């Protein structure tokens, strides 16, 4: 599948607040907790719970969300497919970072151990 500039632009302008409830619903439906989701997001971005809530309240875009994040140095170890794309092959850095987050949420929802998700 080819990722177009239009696709990248749509992702950049999407708000984190609009997607977060879907992440939460997905993991809770599979028996995981909000705390585990927070742990995964914090591992990837460095955002602690209060900061994450502020970003949700401010309705920041994914572009702003990842511009201000401290991406985990092991994020490059996140591999696999999400939405039909191999995350390690995505060329646009922002789109790749959003897909990293999607991939981690999927792994959490699928019951993978936290240690494995956090690439420990």
C-alpha positions as semicolon CSV with decimal commas, in nm:
position;residue;x (nm);y (nm);z (nm)
1;X;0,000;0,000;0,000
2;X;0,117;0,350;-0,078
3;X;0,085;0,626;0,177
4;X;-0,003;0,954;0,007
5;X;0,085;1,308;0,118
6;X;-0,289;1,364;0,171
7;X;-0,301;1,064;0,405
8;X;-0,004;1,202;0,603
9;X;-0,171;1,544;0,626
10;X;-0,498;1,394;0,757
11;X;-0,308;1,208;1,028
12;X;-0,111;1,521;1,125
13;X;-0,430;1,726;1,168
14;X;-0,626;1,460;1,359
15;X;-0,655;1,537;1,729
16;X;-0,518;1,294;1,985
17;X;-0,831;1,358;2,195
18;X;-1,051;1,221;1,915
19;X;-0,858;0,892;1,902
20;X;-0,774;0,833;2,269
21;X;-1,128;0,716;2,368
22;X;-1,105;0,452;2,092
23;X;-0,768;0,333;2,224
24;X;-0,914;0,310;2,574
25;X;-1,229;0,129;2,463
26;X;-1,025;-0,118;2,259
27;X;-0,796;-0,219;2,546
28;X;-1,071;-0,223;2,812
29;X;-1,290;-0,442;2,591
30;X;-1,007;-0,696;2,596
31;X;-0,965;-0,683;2,974
32;X;-0,672;-0,441;2,992
33;X;-0,671;-0,124;3,203
34;X;-0,644;0,250;3,152
35;X;-0,326;0,234;3,364
36;X;-0,170;-0,016;3,125
37;X;-0,262;0,207;2,830
38;X;-0,104;0,501;3,014
39;X;0,210;0,297;3,074
40;X;0,240;0,213;2,703
41;X;0,181;0,574;2,593
42;X;0,429;0,703;2,850
43;X;0,692;0,453;2,734
44;X;0,659;0,571;2,373
45;X;0,619;0,946;2,431
46;X;0,746;1,029;2,779
47;X;0,410;1,187;2,868
48;X;0,308;1,127;3,229
49;X;-0,062;1,101;3,317
50;X;-0,118;1,471;3,401
51;X;0,058;1,592;3,086
52;X;-0,135;1,344;2,874
53;X;-0,464;1,466;3,022
54;X;-0,364;1,828;2,947
55;X;-0,294;1,736;2,584
56;X;-0,634;1,567;2,561
57;X;-0,806;1,871;2,717
58;X;-0,623;2,106;2,478
59;X;-0,727;1,888;2,182
60;X;-0,379;1,894;2,032
61;X;-0,319;1,745;1,688
62;X;-0,103;1,438;1,644
63;X;0,152;1,672;1,487
64;X;0,179;1,876;1,809
65;X;0,148;1,563;2,024
66;X;0,457;1,403;1,870
67;X;0,653;1,728;1,821
68;X;0,659;1,773;2,199
69;X;0,708;1,405;2,285
70;X;1,038;1,246;2,389
71;X;1,016;0,943;2,162
72;X;1,159;0,634;2,328
73;X;1,501;0,543;2,180
74;X;1,375;0,185;2,136
75;X;1,070;0,289;1,932
76;X;1,247;0,165;1,619
77;X;1,206;-0,187;1,759
78;X;0,829;-0,164;1,700
79;X;0,758;-0,368;1,389
80;X;0,466;-0,536;1,222
81;X;0,160;-0,428;1,032
82;X;-0,108;-0,182;1,127
83;X;-0,393;-0,080;0,897
84;X;-0,222;-0,272;0,618
85;X;0,110;-0,090;0,647
86;X;0,442;-0,224;0,781
87;X;0,531;0,034;1,047
88;X;0,904;-0,004;0,992
89;X;0,863;0,087;0,621
90;X;0,662;0,408;0,667
91;X;0,873;0,697;0,540
92;X;0,691;0,996;0,692
93;X;0,823;1,028;1,051
94;X;0,496;1,158;1,200
95;X;0,282;0,893;1,031
96;X;0,528;0,630;1,150
97;X;0,510;0,759;1,510
98;X;0,129;0,752;1,506
99;X;0,140;0,397;1,369
100;X;0,390;0,301;1,641
101;X;0,129;0,409;1,895
102;X;-0,145;0,221;1,710
103;X;0,072;-0,089;1,705
104;X;0,142;-0,073;2,080
105;X;-0,229;-0,032;2,156
106;X;-0,303;-0,334;1,935
107;X;-0,043;-0,542;2,117
108;X;-0,190;-0,440;2,452
109;X;-0,541;-0,530;2,337
110;X;-0,422;-0,866;2,207
111;X;-0,296;-0,961;2,553
112;X;0,077;-0,931;2,494
113;X;0,281;-0,898;2,813
114;X;0,372;-0,540;2,908
115;X;0,744;-0,629;2,920
116;X;0,728;-0,739;2,555
117;X;0,524;-0,436;2,448
118;X;0,778;-0,205;2,611
119;X;1,059;-0,386;2,432
120;X;1,226;-0,468;2,765
